[in-house]
Amino acid sequence: MPRMLKKASAEAVPRKPLKQRIIKDIRKNYLLYLLLIPGIITLVLFKLGPLGGMVIAFEDFSAFQGVFGSKWVGLENFKRILQDPYMITLVKNTVILAVLSIVVVFPIPVLFSLFLNEVRQARIKNSVQTLSFLPYFISSAVMVSILYTLVSPSYGLINNIIKFFGGTPIYFMAEPEWFRPLYIILQIWQTFGYSSIIYLAGITSIDQTLYEAAEVDGANRWQKMFKITLPQISSSIVVMLIISIGNIFSVDLDRILLMYNPSVYETADVIQSYVYRIGFESTGFPDYSYGTAVNILKSIIAFVLVIIANKLAAKYSETRLF
C-alpha cells in the first residue's frame, strides 16, 4: 500500500518541460560544457565536416569546377574498383598486414602486462613499463630511420653480424619478402608498451581477495595468472580485439610510405598507399574521385567486420560494444 501511494504521488508531480530541464542543467554544469566546446569544434571541423566531401566519389571531380560543378557519374568509380585487377593485390597486402597485426602484435601487450604484473620490485616494474612506453612517442620517421640504420647493407648492425659469420649482406629494404616482417617488428616495438597500459589498468582493479583465496587453495603464480588475472581482463581484451578487427583495412600509412619503394610494391602496396599515390602522386591530374570511392568501400567493409565481430563477442562472451 505505501509503495502504491508513493508511486501515485510521484506520478502526480508534474515534470518540467524538456527545454527547462536542459537550461537548468546547462546553468548548473556550464563549466563542463565550456570544456566540451573545443572538442566539439574539432569533431565538427575535422570529422563530421569532411564527410560531405565523400560526394566526389559519385562525380567526375574537377578541382576547377568544384563539388557542385563537377559531372555526376553515379557508381562509375565503384565499378572501376571491381574492374581494377590491381585491387586484388592491394586487398591481399592490406589484409595480410592486418591479420599479422592481430595474430602477432595483438597478443604481445596482453602477455607483457600479465608478466609485468608479476614483478614484485616496484622500481624494476616502473622502469620496464616506462622504457616500453617511450617508443610510442617517437615519430614513425625516426623509428624507420633507426630501422634503416640497423639493416643497412654497408654499415648496419644486422648485416655486420651476418658478414661476421660469413654470410652475404641482405638488402632488407629492397627485398619484397622482408617488408612484412620488418613492418610487424617495427609495429611491435612502437606500440606494445602503450597498448599494455589498458590491460595493466584492468589488472589493478581486480579484487585482491580472489588471489588470497587462490593462495589458500594452493594455487601457484602461473595458475593465478591464467585462472584469475586473464579471465578478469577478458572484457578489455575482447573490446580491443573488436577495435582491431574494425581497423583490419587500416594500416600505418606513415610507416609504409617511409618504408616502401617501387621494388617492394608487390608486398608493401596497400589500399591507403594506393589511394595516396593516385590522389597526390598521379601523373597529370590527381584522380580524387576514384581515391575517395576506394576509401568509402574500405570503410563500409570495415564497418561490416566490426558488426560481425561485435555479434560474435556478444554470442560467446558477455562483452559487446553496442
N, C-alpha and C positions, 0 to 999 in steps of 0.2 A: 504493500500500500504506500509506504513512504516513497519508494522508488517511482511509483506511478505519479505521485504528486510532484516529485522533483522533475520528472520528465515533462509533465504538463506545464509546470512553471517555467521551465527552460524554453518550451515552445511558445509560451505566452509572451516572452521578452522579444520585442521586435529587433531584428538585426539591422544594423546600419547599412545604408546603400554601399555598393562596392566602391564607388568613387570616393566617398567619405573615408572608408577604411584605408584606401590607397594613400590619400592625402595625409591621414593621421600617421600611417606607417613611415611615409617619407619624412614628415616633420620629426618623428621620433628617431629615425636612423639616418638622418641626412648626411652625416659624415661617412657612413659606409657607402651610400650611393655616390658621394663625391669621389671616393676611392675607385668606384667601378667605372667612372667616366672614361679615363684613359684606355682601359681595356676594351670598353665598348666601341670607342672611336677606332682603335686598332683593328678590332674584329670587323667593323663595317668597311673600313678603307681597304684592308689587305686580305680579307677572307670572303666577305659577302659581296662587296662591290665588284671584284674581278669576275664573279660568276656570270655577270651579264655578258662578259666577253666571249663566253662559250658559244654564242650565236654565230661566230665566224666559222665554226665547224660546218655550218649549213650554208655557207656562202663561198663564192669565189672571191675571197677577201683581197682588197687592194688598199694599201696604206694611203694612196692618193684620194680614193673615193670615200674611205671611211666605212664604218659599220653600216650606216644607213644607206650609203650609196652603192655598196658592192652588190653584185648579182647574186640572187638566191638560187642555190643549186640543190637544196634538199639533202638527200642522203648520198649524194655522189661521192663525197670524201670518204664515207664509211664503206662504200662499195670498193673504192680504191684499196682500202686496207685489206679486204678479203681477197683482192686480186693481186696483191703485192707478194711475190714469192719470198722476198727477204724478211717478211714479217714472221715467218716460221722460225727463222734463225734468231730473231730478236726475242720472241716469246720464249724460245728454248733457253737462251742465255739468261734471260731475266729470271725465269722460274728456277733454273739450276742454282743460280746465286742465292735466290730467296730460300730455296729448300735447304741449301747448305747452311745458310744463316740460322734457320730454325733447328736443324738437326745437330749441327756442330756448335754454333755460337750460343744458342739459347740455353742449353743445359749448364754451360760453364759458370755463369753468375750464381745459379742455384747451388751447384756443388761448392763453389767458392764460399758462399755465405754460410753453408752448413758447416764446412770445416773451420772457417774463421770464427764461428760462434763457439767452437770447442777450445779455442785458445784461451787459457786462463790468465796469462800475463797481460794486463791491460795495456801496458806500454807497447809491447810487441804487437798486440792486436790493433791498436790505433795506428801504429806506424805502417803496418802492412796495408790496412784499409786506406790510409792517406796516399801511399805510393801507388796503389792500384787505381785510385780515383783520379790522380793527376793527369794521365794521358787523355782523359775526356776533354780537358780544357785546352789541349794542344790542337791547333788547326790541322785540317786534313793536308794542307800544303806542306806543313812542317813534317808531319808523320810520313808522307810519301817521300819527302826529301831524305829523311833518315833511312827509309827503306832502300832508296836508290843508292845511298852510300854503303849500306850493308851488302847489297847484292851486285855492286859494280864489278864488271868482269876484269877490270885492271887493278883496282885497289880495294875492293870490297872485302870485308871480313870473311864472308861466306866463301867467296871464291879463293881467298888466300888459304883457307882451311882445305878446300878441295885440291888446290895445287900442292899444298904441303904433303898430302897423301898420294900424290902422283896423278891426280885427275886433271881433266881439261876444264878450263873456266866455262861457266854456263852464262849465256846472255838471258838472264831471267826475265827481264822486262821486255824482251823481244820474242820470247817463246810463248805461243798461244796456250800450251798446256800448263804453263806456270802461272798464268794470270789469276785463275780462280783460287789456287792455294794461297798465293800472296795476298789477294783481296781478303780472304777469310782470316788469315793470320793478323792482318792489319786491323780488321774489324774487332777481333777478339781483344787485341792489345789495347785498342782505344775505348772500348765500351764495357768490358766485363766488370770493371770496378764500379762504374756508375750504376749499372743495372743491378748489381748486388745490393745496393742501398735499400731498394724496395723490399727485398727479402729479409735483410737484416732488421729493418723496421718491423716487419711482421713477426720475426723471431722474438724480438724484445717484448712483444705484447702477449706472449704465451704464458699461461698460468703456470707458475713455478711448482705448484703443488702436484702437477702431473709428473714432473721429474722426480719429486720426492717420493711419490707413490711407486714410481717405476724402480727407484733405488731400493725401496723396501722389498719389492718383489724380486730383486736380484738382477735387474737389467744392467747391462754394461753400456758404455758410451755409444757404441755403434747401434745398439738396439734402441736407445733413447733417440738417437739422431733420425733413424729411419722409421721408427714406430710412433714417435711423438712430434718431433720438430717438423719433419717433412709433411705429414698429414695436416698439421696445423697451419702451414703456409700454402697449402694446396690451392686455396681460393685465389691467392695472389698470383700463383703460377699459372692457373687457368686463364685469368684475366689478361696477363701479359702474353700468353700464348695466342689468345684470340686477337689481340692487337697486332702481334707479329704476323699472323695469318692475313690480317687485313692489309698489312704492308708487303704482301708477298710480291707485288709488282712494283714496289718502291725500293730501289737500292740507293746507296750513297752516290749520287751523281758527281759530287765534287771529287770524291776519291777515284771514281772511274775515269773522269776526264783528265785527272792528273796522272793516272797510271797507264792509260791505254794509248795506242798509236796504231796506224794502219796495219802493222804487221800482226797485231793480236785481235783484230776486229772479229774474227771468226768465233772467239770465245768471250771477248770483252764488250762487244757492242750490244747494248740493251735498249729497251724501249725509250728510256729517258735520254740516253746519249744520242739515239737516232733522231728523236724529236728536236733535241738541241741543235744537231747538225743541219737538219732541214729548215730550222727556224732562224738560225744565226750564222751558219757557215755555208749556206746554199750558194751555188754559183748563180749569178743573176739575182732575181728577186726571191726573197725567202718565201716558203710555202707555209704561211701561218695557218691557213685553214686545215690543211692535211695534218699538221702537227697537233692542232687542237683536237681534231677528230680522234687521233690516236690516243691522246691523253684522256679524253672522255670515255672511250671504250675501255681503257685500262682501269679507270676509276669505277666504272659500272661492274666490271668483273671482280675487282677487289671488294666492292660493297656486297656482292652476292656471296663471296667467300666468307666475309665477316658474318653474314646472316646464318650461313650453314654452320660455321664454327660455333656460333652462339647457341644454335639449336642443339648441336651435339653436346656442348658443355652443359646445357640445361637438362639434357636427357641422361647423361652419365655422371653428373655431379650436381651439387647444389649451387653452382656458380654460373651466373649469366650476366651480361652487360645490360640487356634490356629485354 
